[in-house]
Amino acid sequence: MKVSLHDCPQLLLYLQGVDVPRTKYEQVSVLTFGSHYLYIAMKTYQLVTILGPTASGKTTFAAALAERLDTEIISADSRQIYRQMDIGTGKDLEDYIVNGKKIPYHLIDIAEAGYKYNVFEYQRDFLIAYNYIRKRGKMPVLCGGTGLYLESVLRSYKLVPVPENKELRQSLAGKTINELEEILKSYKTLHNRTDLDTVKRAIRAIEIEEYNRNNPVAERNFPEINSLIVGVDIDRELRRKRITNRLHQRLSEGMVEEVKVLLDRGIKPEDLIYYGLEYKYLTLYLTGVLSFDEMVSQLEIAIHQFAKRQMTWFRGMERRGFKINWIDAQLSTTEKVDKVLEWINNR
């Protein structure tokens, strides 16, 4: 006999004589009532997710947590996957060294600059890294601020690959971003403007919607993963200050030269603009479209707007049913790690 508590879906009560499905419920407690036994099976966490807006200190926090858990980090950053795009994407690989120990990380530097990596590929590569870590008895730490990548994993999106439609692309060539927006609206309600950052992004979004409309195919199976989700809550003014300071620091560290090297390697300006933010505005500066001061001013505004969109996405995740445990960014790293360990151990 099995009794389920519908108001607490992660708790199952089993009476004597019923096996506990340990593949999903790894922690089992036994309570005795006279001659009766009550088995309480708690669904354990398989993943810890650290999310937050840019400049909130996610990476330092996640690396310290991974060091305490003796585990590895899986990145959820849509631009850090590209090689030779280091300063502009804020890889800060020195953050992965904690107390002299190098924390292993995954899904950073896995694609060439100029390539257009997508969420379908991210799911595939995430699963490879996730299974590799889990098979060694460790609980991975997922860390990043790309909401679509995070949600594709945490909600187990079932995705299909969408091939290039050259005929459709030719028919859309020459259309303005406003015209492409109206076309995209005919397929779906636009909840955010990420697909409209550039003409290329908008055309790709239309291509995906057109394919899905005309090609109902079997979806990719993606496992349900039970994750503790921790959000880094940073004060708006502190976030703005950090973004401004970090931008000027990265410019002084050679961010302009980094983009120039990519252009000199033969990567097309429009391909770098596709990546948005630093690579968009620095490319516009290096190709003579913007002056240096215009580039810095417009880029700073764009990063602030990006951070705001990230927070909008995370709040949307909460409305869609995700429980995000927010933690104050101004707590010390040790305090933040201790709090997460408390949440894990009290599961």
C-alpha positions as CSV (number, residue, x, y, z in Angstrom):
1,M,0.0,0.0,0.0
2,K,1.3,3.5,-0.9
3,V,0.1,6.8,0.4
4,S,1.1,10.0,-1.4
5,L,1.0,13.4,0.1
6,H,-0.3,15.6,-2.8
7,D,0.6,18.8,-1.0
8,C,4.2,17.7,-0.7
9,P,5.1,15.9,-4.0
10,Q,8.7,15.2,-3.0
11,L,7.6,13.1,0.1
12,L,6.2,9.5,-0.2
13,L,5.0,7.4,2.7
14,Y,5.4,3.7,2.4
15,L,3.9,1.1,4.7
16,Q,5.4,-2.2,5.7
17,G,6.0,-4.6,2.9
18,V,6.4,-2.1,0.1
19,D,9.8,-1.6,-1.5
20,V,11.1,1.9,-1.7
21,P,12.2,2.9,-5.3
22,R,15.8,3.8,-4.4
23,T,16.6,4.8,-8.0
24,K,14.7,8.1,-7.4
25,Y,14.6,8.3,-3.6
26,E,18.1,7.7,-2.2
27,Q,17.5,8.8,1.4
28,V,15.2,6.5,3.4
29,S,14.2,6.9,7.1
30,V,12.3,4.2,9.0
31,L,10.0,5.2,11.9
32,T,8.4,2.5,14.2
33,F,4.9,2.6,15.7
34,G,4.6,-0.5,17.8
35,S,4.7,-3.4,15.4
36,H,4.3,-1.1,12.3
37,Y,7.1,0.4,10.2
38,L,6.7,3.6,8.3
39,Y,9.2,4.2,5.5
40,I,9.8,7.8,4.6
41,A,11.6,8.3,1.3
42,M,12.9,11.7,0.5
43,K,13.8,12.7,-3.1
44,T,17.4,13.8,-2.9
45,Y,19.0,16.6,-4.9
46,Q,21.0,15.5,-8.0
47,L,22.2,18.9,-8.9
48,V,22.9,22.3,-7.3
49,T,22.1,25.3,-9.6
50,I,23.7,28.7,-8.9
51,L,22.1,31.5,-11.0
52,G,22.1,35.2,-10.9
53,P,22.6,38.3,-13.1
54,T,25.9,39.3,-14.5
55,A,28.4,40.8,-12.0
56,S,26.7,39.1,-9.0
57,G,29.7,36.9,-8.1
58,K,28.2,33.5,-9.2
59,T,31.4,31.9,-10.3
60,T,33.4,32.6,-7.1
61,F,30.5,31.3,-5.1
62,A,29.9,28.2,-7.2
63,A,33.7,27.3,-7.2
64,A,33.8,27.6,-3.4
65,L,30.8,25.4,-3.1
66,A,32.2,22.8,-5.5
67,E,35.4,22.7,-3.5
68,R,33.5,22.0,-0.3
69,L,31.4,19.3,-2.0
70,D,34.4,17.8,-3.8
71,T,32.6,18.1,-7.2
72,E,32.7,19.8,-10.5
73,I,31.0,22.8,-12.3
74,I,28.9,22.8,-15.4
75,S,28.7,26.2,-17.0
76,A,25.4,27.7,-18.2
77,D,26.8,30.7,-20.1
78,S,26.0,30.9,-23.7
79,R,29.1,32.8,-24.7
80,Q,31.8,31.2,-22.5
81,I,31.6,28.1,-24.6
82,Y,33.6,29.8,-27.3
83,R,37.4,29.6,-27.4
84,Q,39.5,32.8,-27.6
85,M,36.5,34.9,-26.3
86,D,37.9,35.2,-22.8
87,I,37.9,38.8,-21.6
88,G,34.6,39.8,-23.2
89,T,32.8,36.8,-21.8
90,G,34.3,37.2,-18.3
91,K,35.6,33.6,-18.0
92,D,37.8,34.6,-15.1
93,L,39.3,31.1,-15.0
94,E,41.4,32.0,-11.9
95,D,38.1,31.8,-10.0
96,Y,38.1,28.1,-10.4
97,I,41.2,27.7,-8.2
98,V,40.0,27.5,-4.5
99,N,42.5,27.0,-1.7
100,G,45.1,26.0,-4.3
101,K,42.8,23.4,-5.8
102,K,41.7,23.6,-9.4
103,I,38.0,23.0,-9.6
104,P,37.1,21.0,-12.8
105,Y,34.7,22.8,-15.1
106,H,32.7,21.8,-18.2
107,L,31.2,23.5,-21.2
108,I,33.7,26.3,-21.4
109,D,35.9,26.6,-24.4
110,I,34.2,23.9,-26.4
111,A,33.4,25.7,-29.7
112,E,35.2,27.9,-32.1
113,A,34.5,31.6,-32.2
114,G,32.2,32.3,-35.2
115,Y,30.2,29.1,-34.6
116,K,26.5,29.5,-33.7
117,Y,26.0,27.1,-30.8
118,N,22.4,26.5,-29.8
119,V,20.3,25.3,-26.9
120,F,19.8,21.8,-28.4
121,E,23.5,21.4,-28.5
122,Y,23.7,22.7,-24.9
123,Q,21.3,20.1,-23.7
124,R,23.3,17.3,-25.4
125,D,26.6,18.5,-24.0
126,F,25.1,19.2,-20.5
127,L,23.9,15.6,-20.3
128,I,27.3,14.2,-21.2
129,A,29.0,16.3,-18.5
130,Y,26.2,15.6,-16.0
131,N,26.3,11.9,-16.4
132,Y,30.1,11.8,-16.3
133,I,30.1,13.6,-12.9
134,R,27.2,11.6,-11.5
135,K,28.6,8.2,-12.4
136,R,31.5,9.1,-10.1
137,G,29.2,9.6,-7.2
138,K,29.3,13.4,-7.2
139,M,26.6,16.1,-7.3
140,P,27.4,18.6,-10.1
141,V,27.1,22.4,-9.6
142,L,25.4,24.1,-12.5
143,C,26.4,27.8,-12.7
144,G,25.4,30.6,-15.1
145,G,23.1,33.3,-16.1
146,T,21.8,32.2,-19.5
147,G,18.1,31.7,-18.5
148,L,17.2,29.6,-21.6
149,Y,20.1,27.2,-21.0
150,L,19.2,26.9,-17.3
151,E,15.5,26.3,-17.9
152,S,16.1,23.8,-20.7
153,V,17.9,21.6,-18.2
154,L,15.8,22.3,-15.1
155,R,12.5,21.9,-16.9
156,S,13.7,19.0,-19.0
157,Y,12.8,20.7,-22.3
158,K,12.3,18.1,-25.1
159,L,14.0,19.7,-28.1
160,V,14.7,18.8,-31.7
161,P,17.5,20.0,-34.0
162,V,16.4,22.5,-36.6
163,P,18.4,22.5,-39.9
164,E,19.1,25.6,-42.0
165,N,16.4,26.7,-44.4
166,K,18.2,28.5,-47.2
167,E,15.1,29.3,-49.2
168,L,13.4,30.9,-46.1
169,R,16.6,32.8,-45.3
170,Q,16.7,34.2,-48.8
171,S,13.1,35.3,-48.6
172,L,13.8,37.2,-45.4
173,A,17.0,38.8,-46.5
174,G,16.8,42.5,-46.7
175,K,13.9,42.9,-44.3
176,T,14.3,45.3,-41.4
177,I,14.3,44.2,-37.8
178,N,10.8,45.6,-37.3
179,E,9.5,43.6,-40.3
180,L,11.1,40.5,-38.9
181,E,9.5,41.2,-35.5
182,E,6.1,41.2,-37.1
183,I,6.7,38.0,-38.9
184,L,7.9,36.3,-35.7
185,K,4.8,37.6,-33.8
186,S,2.7,35.6,-36.3
187,Y,4.2,32.4,-34.9
188,K,4.3,33.1,-31.2
189,T,3.9,35.6,-28.4
190,L,7.2,37.4,-27.7
191,H,8.0,37.2,-24.0
192,N,11.4,38.8,-24.4
193,R,13.4,40.5,-27.1
194,T,16.4,38.3,-27.1
195,D,15.5,36.9,-30.6
196,L,15.4,40.5,-31.9
197,D,18.9,41.5,-30.8
198,T,20.1,41.3,-34.4
199,V,18.6,40.5,-37.9
200,K,20.4,37.2,-37.9
201,R,18.9,36.2,-34.6
202,A,15.5,37.2,-35.8
203,I,15.8,35.2,-39.0
204,R,17.0,32.1,-37.0
205,A,14.1,32.4,-34.6
206,I,11.6,32.5,-37.6
207,E,13.4,29.6,-39.1
208,I,13.0,27.5,-35.9
209,E,9.3,28.4,-35.6
210,E,8.6,27.6,-39.3
211,Y,10.3,24.2,-38.9
212,N,8.4,23.4,-35.8
213,R,5.1,24.3,-37.5
214,N,5.7,22.1,-40.5
215,N,7.7,19.2,-39.0
216,P,6.1,17.5,-36.0
217,V,8.8,15.0,-35.1
218,A,9.7,12.9,-32.1
219,E,11.1,14.9,-29.3
220,R,14.4,14.2,-27.6
221,N,13.9,12.6,-24.2
222,F,15.5,14.5,-21.4
223,P,15.6,13.2,-17.8
224,E,14.0,15.0,-14.9
225,I,16.7,16.4,-12.6
226,N,15.9,17.3,-9.1
227,S,18.0,20.5,-8.4
228,L,18.4,22.8,-5.5
229,I,18.2,26.2,-7.2
230,V,20.1,29.1,-5.5
231,G,19.8,32.6,-6.8
232,V,22.3,35.3,-6.0
233,D,20.3,38.4,-5.0
234,I,22.3,41.5,-5.6
235,D,21.2,45.1,-4.9
236,R,20.5,47.0,-8.1
237,E,22.8,49.9,-7.4
238,L,25.6,47.6,-6.3
239,R,25.1,45.6,-9.5
240,R,25.3,48.7,-11.6
241,K,28.5,49.8,-9.9
242,R,30.1,46.4,-10.4
243,I,29.1,46.3,-14.1
244,T,30.6,49.8,-14.7
245,N,33.9,49.0,-12.8
246,R,34.2,45.6,-14.5
247,L,33.7,47.1,-18.0
248,H,36.5,49.6,-17.5
249,Q,38.7,46.9,-16.0
250,R,38.2,44.6,-19.0
251,L,38.9,47.4,-21.4
252,S,42.2,48.0,-19.6
253,E,43.0,44.3,-19.7
254,G,42.9,44.2,-23.5
255,M,39.3,43.5,-24.5
256,V,39.5,45.6,-27.6
257,E,42.6,43.8,-28.7
258,E,40.9,40.4,-28.1
259,V,38.1,41.3,-30.6
260,K,40.6,42.7,-33.1
261,V,42.4,39.4,-33.1
262,L,39.2,37.6,-33.8
263,L,38.5,39.9,-36.7
264,D,42.1,39.5,-38.0
265,R,41.5,35.8,-37.9
266,G,38.8,36.2,-40.5
267,I,35.7,36.0,-38.4
268,K,33.1,38.1,-40.0
269,P,32.0,41.3,-38.2
270,E,28.3,40.2,-38.4
271,D,29.2,36.9,-36.7
272,L,30.8,38.7,-33.8
273,I,27.9,41.1,-33.6
274,Y,25.6,38.1,-33.3
275,Y,27.1,37.3,-29.9
276,G,25.9,40.7,-28.6
277,L,27.1,43.0,-25.8
278,E,30.9,43.3,-25.7
279,Y,31.5,41.6,-29.1
280,K,28.7,43.6,-30.8
281,Y,29.8,47.1,-29.6
282,L,33.6,46.5,-29.8
283,T,33.1,45.2,-33.4
284,L,31.1,48.3,-34.2
285,Y,34.0,50.4,-32.8
286,L,36.7,48.5,-34.7
287,T,34.8,48.7,-38.0
288,G,34.4,52.5,-37.6
289,V,30.7,52.6,-36.9
290,L,31.1,53.9,-33.4
291,S,33.7,56.1,-31.8
292,F,35.5,54.8,-28.7
293,D,33.4,56.9,-26.3
294,E,30.2,56.0,-28.1
295,M,31.1,52.3,-27.8
296,V,31.8,52.5,-24.1
297,S,28.7,54.5,-23.3
298,Q,26.4,52.3,-25.4
299,L,28.0,49.1,-24.2
300,E,27.6,50.0,-20.6
301,I,23.9,50.8,-21.1
302,A,23.4,47.5,-22.9
303,I,25.0,45.5,-20.1
304,H,22.8,47.1,-17.5
305,Q,19.8,46.3,-19.7
306,F,21.0,42.8,-20.1
307,A,21.3,42.3,-16.3
308,K,17.7,43.6,-15.9
309,R,16.5,41.1,-18.5
310,Q,18.2,38.3,-16.7
311,M,16.4,39.2,-13.5
312,T,13.1,39.4,-15.4
313,W,13.8,35.8,-16.7
314,F,14.6,34.5,-13.2
315,R,11.4,36.0,-11.8
316,G,9.5,34.5,-14.7
317,M,11.0,31.1,-13.7
318,E,9.5,31.5,-10.3
319,R,6.1,32.3,-11.8
320,R,6.5,29.1,-13.9
321,G,6.8,27.0,-10.8
322,F,10.6,27.0,-10.0
323,K,11.5,27.5,-6.3
324,I,14.6,29.7,-6.3
325,N,16.3,30.1,-2.9
326,W,17.7,33.6,-2.9
327,I,20.8,34.4,-1.1
328,D,22.3,37.9,-0.4
329,A,25.3,38.6,-2.7
330,Q,26.9,40.7,0.0
331,L,27.3,37.7,2.4
332,S,30.8,36.4,2.5
333,T,31.6,33.4,0.2
334,T,31.9,31.2,3.3
335,E,28.5,32.3,4.6
336,K,26.9,31.6,1.3
337,V,28.4,28.1,1.0
338,D,27.5,27.2,4.5
339,K,23.9,28.2,3.8
340,V,23.7,26.0,0.7
341,L,25.2,23.1,2.6
342,E,22.6,23.6,5.3
343,W,19.8,23.5,2.7
344,I,21.3,20.3,1.2
345,N,21.7,18.5,4.5
346,N,18.3,19.5,5.7
347,R,16.7,17.9,2.7
